[in-house]
Amino acid sequence: MTFSDLGLSPALVKAVAEKGYTKPSPIQEKSIPPILEGKDVLASAQTGTGKTAGFTLPVLQYLTATKHPKYRPLRALVLTPTRELAAQVHDNVREYSKYVNIKSAVVFGGVNAKPQIATLRSGVDILVATPGRLLDLHNQKAVSFNRIDVLILDEADRMLDMGFVRDINKLISFMPAKRQNLLFSATFSNDIKKLAAGILRNPVSVETAPQNSTAKKVTHKVYKIDKSKKTEFTIKLIKDGNWNQVLIFTRTKHGANKLTEKLIKAGISAAAIHGNKSQGARTKALRNFKDSTIKILVATDIAARGLDIPLLPYVVNFELPNVPEDYVHRIGRTGRAGAAGEAISLVCSEESEYQSEIEKLLKQKLNSTVVEGFEPTDNDPPKRAASQSKGAFGKKNKGTSSKGDRLKSKPHFKGNRPESTSGRGRTGAPKKKRY
């Protein structure tokens, strides 16, 4: 099957061909036809399988095929959880729309809003946005949703985890009741189904991968390492393997900064990316990582989704996440689009329970290796919070949030705040700064 067979216009097919794509991926093959038919869609697929094109291409076709006033009212809106993902989706929109008369824009927090306001007031057909900044712009009367025909929620499961439910519902309340709704998610969790039930109308369900599955070509490796020797072992892995592009995950912002400093002292080019970094610093670090100016990108779970890094060979869990689903999101950065990848986890004794929980989720045993000279020296179990409050959808809060990006809750570990994607507010709106 070709993109033309799916019913896409020659202009869109040409743009896709210039990106090097010759045939649609499974998610594109299953989602594009019902979207072109105007149906609501609930879609789930692994990262790196072409979800963005799966909704962008048919929406662009709809926008070009329907008449619009000269002043270009906003007619299609894509909501994403993070700034990085918003920028990535907008890049794709621009690439796919290069041969059609469609104007697009992206808005997110962390940067000056004035240029965004000017762009919106000049007229935009399709907008990519993070919920917090978009709500702020709407409150300033810089954007209207009166003519919205299509609403897309991308990475919807993460938006739930980050506590954007109230913002999303608020934004939807300003939109026409008659519109097409598309919800794309990495998983079909119960929370996602509840969200979908309140937004979608008789949706077509599309699923191309089992819930919480990982890419088939990702190899999992676990090294049992003494906590105090993790940095030393990480440096050894990078230098012995002559690794040139590695994404390393830490649980906390402080940990990311500390590891980055030690890597640089060891002569390894590295940068950190997390919620306390300015948007400019985050963008620069990601750009330098993609063009190989730096070898190592050290990140908290803020980067677990939304980072489009082609053919990334290695992902290292310097610390295991305390939420097993975050493991899936982290290692989803490698093994993308059918390429091989390696997920390496450094596990100290106190993280053994986290490993067990990840194995239960994956329904797969992760074989462990003990390295001579780096053996764990203690057998303490991980310290859990004494109590965990129920979240907006009845699940327990399992993490905390980065400043300005997501809601805050009590940390699991004293003195070192984890930066997690999983905290939710109590029964309603989380108290957070606009993203």
C-alpha positions, 0 to 999 in steps of 0.5 A: 500500500502507498500513501496515494492508496490511502486517499492523500492528495498528490501535494501531500504524497510529494511532501512525504516522499521528500521525507524519504517515506515510501509506504505508510506505517501500520498506525498510518495505514489504520488511522488515516482512512477513518480520519479522512472520513471525518470520524473520531479516532482513538489511536494507540501505538509505540513511539517512533511508529509515525503517529504524528504523520498519522494525524497530521496528513489527513488533517492537512488534507481536510484543511486544504479541501475546505474553504476558509475565510481570508483572515484564517481562523484557527480550524485545527488544534494539536495539544501536546504535553511538552515544549519539545514535543510541540516543536517536533510536531510543528516541524512535521506539520511544516514539512508535510504542508510545504506544497499546500496553502496552509499556515501553521504555528506553535506556542508553548511556555518558557519563551516570550509570548508577544511573538506568539500573539502576533503570529496568532493574530495574523491568522493560523490554520493549524496550531500546535500548543501546550495546554498551559500557554494556550489557556493563557493566550486565550485569556488574553484574547489572543486566540479564538476557538470558535471555528475549531473543526478538528481537535487532536490530543497527542501523547494524551496519556502523558498529559493526564500524568502531568495533570493537564486534565483541568486545562484540557477540559477548560479549553474544550469548553470554548470550542464548538460542540460539533468537531472531529476529535482525535486522541493519540496515546502510547497506551490504552489505560483506564484513565485514557478510556475515561478521557476518551469517553468524555471527548470522542463520539463513536470513535474508531479504535486503532491499536498497533502495539500491545499496551506498555510494550517496548520496541521488538528490536530493543535489547535490555541489559541490567548491570547490578552496580554499587550506588556509589560507583554508578558514575565511574561505571557509566564513564567506563561504558562510554569510553570502552564502548566508544559511544558517540550518542547516548541518552542517560536518564536520572531520577532528579534534576540535581542528579542530572546536573551532578552526573553531567558535571562529572562526565565533562570532568572526565573529558566527555562532552555532555549536557543536561536537560530538565524542567529547571533549564530554560527553554533556550538551554533545553533547545540548545542541548537537544540541538547539540546532541542531535548534531553530535556536538555533544555525545551525552544528553543527561535527562530527567523524565521530562525528556522521556517523550517528545524527543525525536532522535533518529537512530539513537543507539543507546539509552541508559537508566542511570537510576531506574524510574520509581514508576514502571511505565516510565521505563517504557517511555524512557527506552522508547527513545531507542529502537525507533522505526524498526532500528535496533537499540540498546536499553542499559540500566544500572541497578543498585540494591535499593532499586531491586523492587523497581526492577521487579515492578518493571519486569511485571509490567513488561512480562519479561525477565531482565537478565542481570550482570554483576561486574567485578569491582562494581558489585553492590555492597548493601541489600536495602530495599527501596524506600517508599513514601509512607502514604500515597494520595489518590489522584484525579482518576483514582490512581495513586500519585507516584512521583513529583513534578518539575518546576513550571512544567507539572504539578508538585507532590511529596517526593519519595526520597528525602533531600533529592526531589524526583522529577516524574511525569506521573503525579496528579492533583487531588480530584481536580486541578493541580496547582502548577505554573503554566507550561 
